[in-house]
Amino acid sequence: MAEAIAAGGERRRRIGAPPPLAALIARRIAISLLLLLAVSVLVFAGTEMLPGDVAQMILGQGATPQALAGLRAALHLNEPAWLRYLHWLWGLLHGNAGHSLVNGMSVATLVGRRLINSLRLALFTTVVTVPLALLVGITAAIWRGTTYDRVVNMLTIATVSVPEFLFATLAVLIFAVRLRWLPALSLVMRGASFLELLRAYALPVATLSLAIFAQMARMTRAALVNILSSSYVEMAALKGVRPIRLVLRHALPNALGPVANAVALSLSFLLGGVVIVETVFSYPGLAKLMVDAVSTRDMPLVQACAMIFCTAYLLLVLVADVIALLANPRLRHR
Amino acid sequence: MSDEPIRGRRRAPLSPVALAAGAVVVACFALAVFGPALALHGEGAIVSRHIFAPMSAAFPLGTDYLGRDMLSRVLYGARFTIGVALPAALLASGAGTMLGMLAAVRGRTLDAALSRTMDTLISLPTLIFSLVVVAALGSSITVLVLTAAVIYTPGSYRIARSIAVDLSATDFVKAARARGEGGLAIMLGEILPNMVMPVLTDFGLRFVFIVLLLSSLSFLGLGIQPPYSDWGGMVRENIEGLSAGAPAVIVPAVAIAILTISVNLLIDNLPGRGSPRRGE
C-alpha cells in the first residue's frame, strides 16, 4: 500500500508537477548544513594534522612530565581524533570554542568584538558598492556594444585581475601620503565624531568596494544582457519601445532574480578582500585576528575564525541560490 | 555545439589586444627564466646606503628597505611568482580536466562521488582555506603548490565535466563506444581534442587566480618565506616605505597586475569565444 502511494508520488513528479517551493528551499538549506558539517571536518582535520605536541607547545620545553600529562588530559589530547572532533563541535555549537594557546583568553571573547567590527566594515562596503555596481552594470547592458560598454569591460577585467593590496597601497599612497586627506591606519576611538568615523572608514571601505564592485557590475551586466536577448524583449523593441524603457520596464523586472543572485555571489568575494584590507589598515576585525592567529599557530582561534568565515560564505551562496530558485520557476524542475 | 568532431584546427587571426597581451605574457615568462641572468645586482646584495630611494639612473626602480636594487629584486622575484603558480595551475587544471572527463565517461556512482567532493571543496573560501593549511603545515613551496592546486581543481572539474557530459552524448563518442574503445581512449582520443580551447582558457584563469592567491598569502607574510621573495612578499617587506612614497612598495604590486591583467585580456580576446568567466 505504502509502496503504491510512493510510486504514485514518483509518477506524478515525473509528469511535471514540481515539488512545492518550500520543500525545495528546505532541501537547499539541508544541503548547506551538510556542507557546513563537511567543512567543519575539513577545518578540524586540517588543523589537527599539525605535527608536534600541543601540550609541549603551550608549556614550552622546560615543562615537567606531570604538567604535560595533566594538560593533555585537560585538553582531551589522549582521546581519539573523532572524539576530540565531537567535543570541539559540541563546544562550538554552545559558543564555547576553547581558549587561545597564546594568551589563554576565551576564544569566544576574543572573536566577539572583532566579529562586530568586521561586520560593520562589510555592511558599509555593501551599502556603498551595491547601488554603484548596479548602476554601472545596468547602464553597460543598456548601451551594450558601445565604447562605454567596452571601456567598462576592460576596466572591470583589469580590476578583477589585480590583487587587493595594490589598491590598498595605492590608496594609502595617494590619499594619506601625497594628499594627506585621510589617515593611513583605521583606528576609531570610542566616542569619535561622525566625521572622524567617516575619515577612518573611507580608505578601507573604498578598497574593499573596488574588490567586489567590478565582479558585481560584470555579473549584473551579464544577467541583464541574457534577458535582453530573449524574444519578448526583441518583440518589444520591434514594437518601437525606447531602449531605456525596454530595459527598465520590460527586462529589469525579470532580471531582478538573476541580478540579486549576482549581488549575493559577489558579496562572497568580501571574504578574501577583508583579510587584505584589515591587514593593510590595521583594522581590528576578525580577519586580522585570524591572520595573527595563523602566524602564532594559535589553533583554537584559527579554527573558530575559519568556521565563522566558512559559515558566512555558505550563507551568502545559500541566499543567492534561494533567490535564484524564487525568481526562476524553471530551476524548480529538477 | 556541433555534433562533428573537430579534427583540423581552424585558425582565426588574433586581435591586436590579444597580440599585445600575449606579448606581455611571453615577456613575463621570459623574465621568470632569464630574470636572474639579466639582473645587474645579486638578489640579496645591498648596493646602496639609501633605503627606499626613489627611481634613479643607477637604480631604475629605486632601492628597498635594506638598500637593495629593486629592479634586480623584481627580476629575481618573477621566478617565485610565476614558478610556483605555474605548476599549481597545471596540477589544478590537469586534475580537474581529467577527473571531469572521468566523471562524464564512467557511470553515475563515480560522477556523484566526485561531484559531491568537489562541491564540498568549493564551499571553502579560498584565502581562508589556505590560511588554515598554512597554519597547520607551514608554508614550504610544496605545501603552497599543492594547496593552490587543491583549491582550484573543483573549478576546472566543473567546467570540464559539463562540456564532457555534452560531448559524451554525441554520435562520434557513441560510435567510439560501439567500436569497443575503452574509457581512457574515449577520454583522450575523442573528448579531450574537442575541448582544447575551453580547457586552455580555464587554465589561464586558474593561473591568474593562483597568482593572486599566492601573492596575497605572501603579502600577509604567510607565503614564500625569506630569504626568498616573490612579488607579493616584496610589497610586504617594503610596506614601511609607503609613507615615504617609495617605489619599492608599488613596483612589485604593479608587476603582479601587469602579469594577471595581460593573461586575462589574452583569454578574453582569444578567437573561438565561449570563455568561462570567473568563479565556478
HADDOCK unambig.tbl for C-alpha pairs under 7 A between the chains (distance, minus, plus):
assign (segid A and resid 35 and name CA) (segid B and resid 120 and name CA) 5.93 0.50 0.50
assign (segid A and resid 38 and name CA) (segid B and resid 120 and name CA) 6.82 0.50 0.50
assign (segid A and resid 39 and name CA) (segid B and resid 120 and name CA) 6.98 0.50 0.50
assign (segid A and resid 46 and name CA) (segid B and resid 132 and name CA) 6.81 0.50 0.50
assign (segid A and resid 46 and name CA) (segid B and resid 133 and name CA) 6.21 0.50 0.50
assign (segid A and resid 46 and name CA) (segid B and resid 136 and name CA) 6.55 0.50 0.50
assign (segid A and resid 47 and name CA) (segid B and resid 132 and name CA) 6.60 0.50 0.50
assign (segid A and resid 47 and name CA) (segid B and resid 136 and name CA) 5.09 0.50 0.50
assign (segid A and resid 49 and name CA) (segid B and resid 136 and name CA) 6.82 0.50 0.50
assign (segid A and resid 50 and name CA) (segid B and resid 136 and name CA) 4.92 0.50 0.50
assign (segid A and resid 50 and name CA) (segid B and resid 137 and name CA) 6.29 0.50 0.50
assign (segid A and resid 158 and name CA) (segid B and resid 261 and name CA) 5.42 0.50 0.50
assign (segid A and resid 161 and name CA) (segid B and resid 257 and name CA) 6.90 0.50 0.50
assign (segid A and resid 161 and name CA) (segid B and resid 260 and name CA) 5.58 0.50 0.50
assign (segid A and resid 161 and name CA) (segid B and resid 261 and name CA) 5.46 0.50 0.50
assign (segid A and resid 162 and name CA) (segid B and resid 257 and name CA) 5.01 0.50 0.50
assign (segid A and resid 162 and name CA) (segid B and resid 260 and name CA) 6.74 0.50 0.50
assign (segid A and resid 162 and name CA) (segid B and resid 261 and name CA) 6.96 0.50 0.50
assign (segid A and resid 163 and name CA) (segid B and resid 212 and name CA) 5.69 0.50 0.50
assign (segid A and resid 166 and name CA) (segid B and resid 253 and name CA) 5.48 0.50 0.50
assign (segid A and resid 173 and name CA) (segid B and resid 242 and name CA) 6.35 0.50 0.50
assign (segid A and resid 173 and name CA) (segid B and resid 245 and name CA) 6.32 0.50 0.50
assign (segid A and resid 177 and name CA) (segid B and resid 243 and name CA) 5.65 0.50 0.50
assign (segid A and resid 272 and name CA) (segid B and resid 127 and name CA) 5.73 0.50 0.50
assign (segid A and resid 294 and name CA) (segid B and resid 131 and name CA) 6.70 0.50 0.50
assign (segid A and resid 294 and name CA) (segid B and resid 135 and name CA) 4.81 0.50 0.50
assign (segid A and resid 295 and name CA) (segid B and resid 135 and name CA) 6.93 0.50 0.50
assign (segid A and resid 297 and name CA) (segid B and resid 135 and name CA) 5.52 0.50 0.50
assign (segid A and resid 302 and name CA) (segid B and resid 132 and name CA) 6.81 0.50 0.50
assign (segid A and resid 306 and name CA) (segid B and resid 128 and name CA) 6.26 0.50 0.50
assign (segid A and resid 310 and name CA) (segid B and resid 124 and name CA) 5.97 0.50 0.50
assign (segid A and resid 310 and name CA) (segid B and resid 125 and name CA) 6.40 0.50 0.50
assign (segid A and resid 313 and name CA) (segid B and resid 125 and name CA) 6.71 0.50 0.50
assign (segid A and resid 314 and name CA) (segid B and resid 123 and name CA) 6.48 0.50 0.50
